[in-house]
Amino acid sequence: MSGLLYLSPLPTFWRIVKRRSTEEFESLPYICKLLNAYFWVYYGLIKPDSLLVATVNMFGGVVEIVFLTIFLLLAPSRMKTRIAILVAILDVGFPAAAILLAQFLLHEEVRIDVAGLLCVIFSMIAYASPLSAMKTVVTTKSVEYMPFLLSFIFFVNGGVWTIYALLTKDWFVGLPNGTGFLLGTAQLILYAIYWKPNKSSKQVFDVLEDQPQHEPLIPGGLQSNHTGEVTSSYRS
């Protein structure tokens, strides 16, 4: 489920590659997801019996690096410098400094707690991002910008990792994923309340495809699993 969340932007990136441009899409959600993946990998490696946490986030980190590479290659010239600076600071300098300081200055138990706390902070920020999409659903009384499949994966992923956290008694994993599970449940409830069959949905989609896009690149924004993930606003 975590892998599916990491791979969820693939259709949008395929569109970017075909059009050879990122248009007005934002790279920040992916920069933050990569940063979060780094800390979960570190946490999984230093905490005993948490290799599963590390390996799934290694996969996620590779996926985010591929996405950011595409972004750097195909972004408009005016955006490339800004993206490169953000990547250098948030995905190279900051995590390297934080991990090195924790590794050499902190004792083992304190090091685990600090790494876990950083993971929780970034994951909670990521899990809060779908709130804007939920607000849009309530305001418009439409689930157009909250795809069911993504909401369902979000729900299941949070539930699975919450069970994992309970079995391993790891509250650093449990807190953000328990929150994600509750938010995923709320999204499915909203979907059940506001979903309406729409015979003209294909026509609407075709019109939207021909218009300039200004919404964030990731559907559902900085989605997070136990990795924190994330996300912006939804787009169907």
Disulfide bonds with the S-S distance in Angstrom:
none
